[in-house]
Amino acid sequence: MKKMTVCLLNDSFPPTIDGVANATLNYARCIQKSHGRAVVATPWYPGVKDKYPFKVVRYASAAMTKRLGYRGGIPFDPRMQTYLARQDIDVIHTHCPFMSTVVARILRYNTGAPIVFTYHTKFDVDIEKRVALNPVRNISLKLLLNNINACDEVWVVSEGAGENLKSLGYEGKYIVMENGVDFEKRRTDAGTLAQMREEYGIRDGQTVFLFVGRMMWYKGVRISIDGLAGAKKQGAQFKMFFVGDGADRAEIEQYCREVGIAEDCVFTGAIQDREKLRSYFSLADLFLFPSTYDTNGIVVREAAACSCPAVLIRGSCAAEGITDGQNGILIEENGAAMTEAVLAACADREKLREIGAHAAEEIYLSWDEAVDRACQRYETVIARYTREKRSSVLEQEMRELREFYEQRKSEYVRRYYRFGRQLTDGGFKNAGKTVKRMVAGNIRLPGSGKDEKK
């Protein structure tokens, strides 16, 4: 396999921690280590210091963390685009269909390198949760599809992710390219686990359950809580660990108190230290992950790396590759089914260890293996994306820009003359006020999609 330079783009990257940021980080690490050179382009964060074996290019961004949970990148940063265009990039890999893919399209125009896009998560759910107005949601979905359709190859992390993408209106082809995990296949040492049992007061007869992820209701957390509450009423003894943080954490903790299991639960908050996180997976007898939101469920394979089996919803994306009772446990999407799984786990922990061992052998996939597969596919994409193809794509993009301009040319002319009349009729004093209003954002520039008041 030949060495190559890969530009990786994503709207989130450490210090922001989420599944896609983790995937982008591990792609970069593995490419830099074994396949050539990685260059990551991602929005700037205040005070961030990037100390990686690969290059990280930060571009202009705006604070949108309150609404979106991360900073919004400004894709037309000329310094960033100029720098990236000089990096002899062979392939562009974008992991987010919004601003990162806008950056990718501009970079393709400047370099002629093909774009690969990976669909990681159910963006329709994110848009619905974070965008209040339906018209804005529709515009966001339209931008998403327009950007995805502009890419040269589309990957999805699971068959379920592909089905979700098609449900949004995507009609093109895609291939499944699974994510890996950065855990080695091993458990934490027995001494550390004994200390944790003592620290948390875990008795010999107690079964340990675990959830790792964002503390959001759409992760299926309510099903786990209802299942545990139902099992406790039938005499089950357990300790439940919730590892992670999120907007719904306070409500989740309150719900645990309401159903009577608060004293059996431990909320650790987010854990950045990977070895410490491994210790919780190793401590647990069973990982509870009844999420139908996740498209891949990296945490399920992280658990498998530590020989910890998972309870999953039958038919969910996270359950792909799982055989019930063999390398995982599958249930229906309700609290009663979770209660049955919890009771069975408490009754036969030896069976759980057997299932966990199968999970480690059958569903574990390291990032080295995952990225090796991806790089082999990069070569296919590059070979297919011939000089003639590059030319046709660039011509198409220029044609789309010309059509966009022609459709709005009369509007631009009208706005131009209106602004000229303001300068003439109002004099320089009023003109100064107008410019100040434009700078403040009270008057939108031509092409912004919003007319000034007539």
Secondary structure as UniProt FT lines:
FT   STRAND          4..9
FT   TURN            14..15
FT   HELIX           19..34
FT   STRAND          36..43
FT   TURN            46..47
FT   STRAND          55..59
FT   STRAND          61..62
FT   HELIX           65..68
FT   STRAND          72..73
FT   TURN            75..76
FT   HELIX           78..85
FT   STRAND          91..94
FT   TURN            97..98
FT   HELIX           99..111
FT   STRAND          115..119
FT   HELIX           123..130
FT   HELIX           134..149
FT   STRAND          153..156
FT   HELIX           159..167
FT   TURN            168..169
FT   STRAND          175..176
FT   HELIX           190..200
FT   TURN            204..205
FT   STRAND          207..212
FT   HELIX           217..219
FT   HELIX           221..233
FT   TURN            234..235
FT   STRAND          238..243
FT   TURN            247..248
FT   HELIX           249..259
FT   HELIX           262..264
FT   STRAND          265..269
FT   HELIX           274..283
FT   STRAND          286..288
FT   HELIX           298..305
FT   TURN            306..307
FT   STRAND          310..313
FT   TURN            314..315
FT   HELIX           317..319
FT   TURN            320..321
FT   TURN            325..327
FT   STRAND          328..331
FT   HELIX           335..347
FT   HELIX           349..362
FT   HELIX           367..384
FT   HELIX           387..440
FT   TURN            446..447
//
